[in-house]
Amino acid sequence: MRFLQSFVTPLVLLAAGAAQAASSWGFDDATVQVNAKKGAGAKEKFSEAKPLSHPVAIGNTESLKVLLVAKDGGKAKRPHQAFVVLQDELTGLEAPFPMTVKENGKAVVDIKYTDLPIQLAASTAPLKASVVLASFGSSQGLNKPIFSVVLKTDPNTAPLVYEKPLRYGKREEIHHIFRSDPKNPPKIISAFFVLVVLATVPALFLGWLALGANVSHLPHALSAAPIAHGVFFGSLIALEGVFYLYYVSWTLFQVLPVISIFGAATFLSGAKALGEVQSRRLAGER
């Protein structure tokens, strides 16, 4: 009975080890190749048990091609995830490159130098390349370093410099610089146009006299509606004064409320004054 127990225990351990080996991901028939614009380079083979002992060097015009056959428990199978991960051993930063995998487990990835993130491309230390295979189910995933990558720098090109990205946070105070207020035209031009306007006043009175303006009705009009005529004439003078102040110093927000008051007074008094003029016209006095 003891002999049977001592014989069964190693068999159970062996079967458990075999089951564990059968439920883990691995790869086979793996090669790495450096491709350039001139053509493909030599292929170097590696395996899960024997990674490459020497680093693989690529330049800024070259790419790295990795081929392998993914296996689950020794059988070729397509995993749910398949990556070649490049990691900077000094900073710990890494970048995954997904592999294209067929149903028979054949996987390939082509990593161009220009596809490397700036943090890895500017690294001076070798990059550690690892194969990552995993899928759904109980099979144990694989994360296996396979070789290292050395980046060759071109002396004829400017070295890469990593710039930190802009982060959200407290920034320096911004001082806005507004445009200066618009200035009035030169006084000579303003004086010229003032004289032009004033020169029209005598011409206006001469026109009234030539057309037979009845200035003699002015006392009668002022006695019939003194407030209407007085307010109407005074509001016109006030409007001109507001325009002058706007030209000299006032702003638009100062002008609008004042001009609205004088405008309303001009409208109301003008209606009364015109009514008085119409009454004299209907009476035949004009």
C-alpha positions as CSV (number, residue, x, y, z in Angstrom):
1,M,0.0,0.0,0.0
2,R,2.9,2.4,0.8
3,F,4.6,1.4,-2.4
4,L,1.4,2.2,-4.4
5,Q,1.1,5.6,-2.6
6,S,4.7,6.5,-3.3
7,F,4.2,5.6,-7.0
8,V,1.0,7.5,-7.5
9,T,2.3,10.8,-5.9
10,P,5.0,11.5,-8.6
11,L,2.5,10.6,-11.3
12,V,0.0,13.2,-10.0
13,L,2.7,15.8,-9.8
14,L,3.9,15.0,-13.3
15,A,0.3,15.2,-14.6
16,A,-0.2,18.6,-12.9
17,G,3.0,19.9,-14.4
18,A,1.9,18.7,-17.9
19,A,-1.5,20.3,-17.4
20,Q,0.1,23.6,-16.4
21,A,2.5,23.4,-19.4
22,A,-0.4,22.7,-21.7
23,S,-2.4,25.7,-20.4
24,S,0.2,28.5,-21.1
25,W,1.0,30.6,-24.1
26,G,4.3,30.5,-25.9
27,F,5.7,30.9,-29.4
28,D,7.9,29.1,-31.9
29,D,9.6,29.7,-35.3
30,A,10.5,33.3,-34.3
31,T,12.7,35.6,-36.4
32,V,13.7,39.2,-36.3
33,Q,14.8,41.1,-39.4
34,V,16.0,44.7,-40.0
35,N,14.6,46.2,-43.2
36,A,15.9,49.3,-45.0
37,K,14.9,51.2,-48.1
38,K,17.7,49.4,-50.1
39,G,16.3,45.9,-49.2
40,A,15.7,43.4,-46.4
41,G,18.5,42.4,-44.1
42,A,19.5,39.1,-42.7
43,K,17.1,37.2,-40.4
44,E,18.1,36.0,-37.0
45,K,16.2,33.3,-35.2
46,F,15.3,33.3,-31.5
47,S,13.1,31.2,-29.3
48,E,11.3,31.5,-26.0
49,A,14.1,29.6,-24.2
50,K,17.0,31.3,-26.1
51,P,16.6,35.1,-26.6
52,L,19.1,36.9,-28.8
53,S,22.4,37.4,-27.0
54,H,23.3,40.5,-28.9
55,P,21.3,43.7,-29.6
56,V,19.6,44.5,-32.9
57,A,20.5,48.0,-34.3
58,I,18.2,50.1,-36.5
59,G,18.6,53.5,-38.0
60,N,16.2,56.3,-38.6
61,T,15.4,55.0,-42.1
62,E,15.0,51.3,-41.1
63,S,12.4,49.1,-39.6
64,L,12.2,46.1,-37.4
65,K,10.2,43.1,-38.5
66,V,9.3,40.3,-36.0
67,L,7.7,37.1,-37.1
68,L,6.6,34.2,-34.8
69,V,4.0,31.5,-34.4
70,A,1.8,31.8,-31.3
71,K,1.0,28.6,-29.5
72,D,-1.4,27.7,-26.7
73,G,-0.3,24.5,-24.9
74,G,2.0,23.6,-27.8
75,K,-0.7,24.1,-30.4
76,A,-0.7,26.9,-32.9
77,K,-3.5,29.2,-32.1
78,R,-4.6,32.8,-32.5
79,P,-4.4,34.7,-29.1
80,H,-6.7,37.6,-28.2
81,Q,-3.7,39.9,-27.5
82,A,-0.3,39.8,-29.2
83,F,2.2,42.6,-28.8
84,V,5.9,43.4,-29.1
85,V,6.6,45.9,-26.3
86,L,9.7,48.2,-26.4
87,Q,10.8,49.5,-23.1
88,D,13.3,52.0,-22.0
89,E,15.2,50.3,-19.2
90,L,16.4,53.6,-17.7
91,T,13.0,55.4,-17.4
92,G,10.6,52.4,-17.5
93,L,8.6,54.0,-20.4
94,E,7.3,51.5,-22.9
95,A,5.3,51.4,-26.1
96,P,3.3,48.4,-27.3
97,F,3.1,47.5,-31.0
98,P,0.2,45.1,-31.9
99,M,1.0,42.1,-34.1
100,T,-1.1,41.0,-37.0
101,V,-2.1,37.4,-36.2
102,K,-3.8,34.8,-38.4
103,E,-6.0,31.9,-37.3
104,N,-3.0,29.5,-37.6
105,G,-1.1,31.6,-35.0
106,K,1.3,33.2,-37.4
107,A,2.0,36.7,-36.2
108,V,4.0,39.6,-37.7
109,V,4.7,43.2,-36.8
110,D,6.7,45.8,-38.6
111,I,8.1,48.5,-36.3
112,K,9.5,51.5,-38.1
113,Y,11.9,53.9,-36.5
114,T,9.6,56.8,-37.3
115,D,6.8,55.0,-35.4
116,L,8.7,55.2,-32.1
117,P,7.4,57.7,-29.6
118,I,9.7,60.6,-29.1
119,Q,10.5,59.5,-25.5
120,L,11.9,56.2,-26.8
121,A,13.4,57.6,-30.0
122,A,15.4,60.1,-27.9
123,S,16.7,57.4,-25.5
124,T,20.4,56.7,-25.4
125,A,20.0,53.3,-23.7
126,P,19.1,50.1,-25.5
127,L,15.4,49.3,-25.6
128,K,14.2,46.0,-24.2
129,A,11.9,44.1,-26.6
130,S,9.4,41.7,-25.1
131,V,6.7,39.4,-26.6
132,V,3.3,39.6,-24.9
133,L,0.7,36.9,-25.7
134,A,-2.6,36.4,-23.8
135,S,-6.2,35.4,-24.4
136,F,-9.5,34.6,-22.7
137,G,-9.7,31.4,-20.7
138,S,-7.5,29.7,-18.1
139,S,-4.3,29.7,-20.2
140,Q,-1.5,31.6,-18.6
141,G,-0.3,34.6,-20.6
142,L,3.3,35.3,-21.7
143,N,5.5,38.3,-21.2
144,K,9.0,37.3,-22.4
145,P,12.0,39.6,-23.1
146,I,13.5,38.4,-26.5
147,F,16.1,40.8,-27.5
148,S,17.3,44.4,-27.1
149,V,17.2,47.2,-29.7
150,V,19.9,49.8,-30.2
151,L,19.0,53.0,-32.0
152,K,21.6,54.4,-34.4
153,T,21.7,58.1,-34.7
154,D,22.5,59.9,-37.9
155,P,25.2,62.6,-37.4
156,N,23.8,64.6,-40.3
157,T,20.4,65.1,-38.6
158,A,19.6,67.2,-35.6
159,P,19.2,65.2,-32.4
160,L,15.7,64.6,-31.1
161,V,14.7,66.6,-28.1
162,Y,11.7,65.6,-26.0
163,E,9.5,68.5,-25.0
164,K,7.1,68.1,-22.1
165,P,3.4,68.4,-23.1
166,L,1.3,71.3,-21.9
167,R,-0.5,70.4,-18.8
168,Y,-3.6,72.0,-17.4
169,G,-3.0,74.0,-14.2
170,K,-2.3,77.4,-12.9
171,R,-0.7,79.6,-15.5
172,E,0.9,83.1,-15.3
173,E,-1.4,86.1,-15.2
174,I,-2.3,87.5,-18.6
175,H,-2.3,91.3,-19.0
176,H,-4.4,92.4,-21.9
177,I,-3.3,95.3,-24.0
178,F,-6.2,97.2,-25.5
179,R,-6.1,99.5,-28.5
180,S,-5.9,103.2,-27.7
181,D,-9.0,105.2,-28.2
182,P,-9.5,106.6,-31.7
183,K,-8.2,110.2,-32.0
184,N,-9.9,113.1,-33.6
185,P,-8.7,114.3,-37.0
186,P,-6.3,117.2,-37.2
187,K,-7.7,120.6,-36.1
188,I,-7.0,122.1,-39.6
189,I,-9.4,119.6,-41.2
190,S,-12.0,120.1,-38.5
191,A,-11.8,123.8,-38.9
192,F,-12.1,123.6,-42.6
193,F,-15.4,121.6,-42.5
194,V,-16.8,123.9,-39.8
195,L,-16.2,126.9,-42.1
196,V,-17.9,125.0,-44.9
197,V,-21.0,124.3,-42.8
198,L,-21.1,127.9,-41.5
199,A,-20.9,129.2,-45.1
200,T,-24.2,127.5,-45.9
201,V,-26.0,129.6,-43.2
202,P,-26.0,132.8,-45.2
203,A,-27.0,130.9,-48.3
204,L,-30.0,129.4,-46.4
205,F,-31.2,132.9,-45.4
206,L,-30.8,134.2,-48.9
207,G,-32.8,131.3,-50.2
208,W,-35.6,132.0,-47.8
209,L,-35.7,135.6,-48.9
210,A,-35.6,134.7,-52.6
211,L,-38.5,132.2,-52.1
212,G,-40.6,134.8,-50.2
213,A,-40.4,133.6,-46.7
214,N,-42.9,135.3,-44.5
215,V,-40.7,136.3,-41.5
216,S,-43.4,138.7,-40.4
217,H,-45.5,135.7,-39.1
218,L,-42.8,134.9,-36.5
219,P,-44.4,136.9,-33.7
220,H,-47.8,135.4,-34.4
221,A,-46.4,131.9,-34.4
222,L,-44.5,132.5,-31.1
223,S,-47.6,134.0,-29.5
224,A,-49.8,131.1,-30.6
225,A,-47.5,128.2,-29.6
226,P,-44.5,129.6,-27.7
227,I,-43.6,126.4,-25.9
228,A,-43.7,124.2,-29.0
229,H,-41.6,126.5,-31.2
230,G,-39.2,127.3,-28.4
231,V,-38.7,123.7,-27.4
232,F,-38.4,122.6,-31.0
233,F,-35.7,125.2,-31.8
234,G,-33.9,124.7,-28.5
235,S,-33.8,120.9,-28.9
236,L,-32.3,121.2,-32.4
237,I,-29.5,123.4,-30.9
238,A,-29.1,120.9,-28.0
239,L,-28.7,118.0,-30.5
240,E,-26.0,119.9,-32.2
241,G,-24.3,120.5,-28.9
242,V,-24.5,116.8,-28.1
243,F,-22.9,115.9,-31.4
244,Y,-20.1,118.4,-30.6
245,L,-19.5,116.8,-27.2
246,Y,-19.4,113.4,-28.8
247,Y,-16.8,114.6,-31.3
248,V,-14.7,116.2,-28.5
249,S,-14.8,113.9,-25.5
250,W,-18.0,112.0,-24.9
251,T,-18.4,108.3,-25.5
252,L,-21.2,106.5,-27.3
253,F,-22.7,105.3,-24.0
254,Q,-22.8,108.9,-22.7
255,V,-24.4,110.2,-25.9
256,L,-27.2,107.7,-26.3
257,P,-29.3,108.5,-23.2
258,V,-28.9,112.3,-23.7
259,I,-29.7,112.2,-27.4
260,S,-32.8,110.0,-26.7
261,I,-34.2,112.6,-24.4
262,F,-33.6,115.5,-26.8
263,G,-34.8,113.4,-29.7
264,A,-38.1,112.7,-28.0
265,A,-38.5,116.4,-27.1
266,T,-37.8,117.4,-30.7
267,F,-40.4,114.9,-32.0
268,L,-43.2,116.0,-29.6
269,S,-42.5,119.8,-29.9
270,G,-42.1,119.5,-33.7
271,A,-45.5,117.9,-34.0
272,K,-47.1,120.8,-32.0
273,A,-45.2,123.4,-34.0
274,L,-46.2,121.9,-37.3
275,G,-49.8,121.8,-36.1
276,E,-49.7,125.5,-35.4
277,V,-48.3,126.2,-38.9
278,Q,-51.0,124.0,-40.5
279,S,-53.7,125.9,-38.7
280,R,-52.5,129.2,-40.2
281,R,-52.2,127.7,-43.6
282,L,-55.8,126.4,-43.4
283,A,-56.9,129.9,-42.3
284,G,-55.3,131.4,-45.4
285,E,-52.7,133.4,-43.5
286,R,-49.8,131.7,-45.3
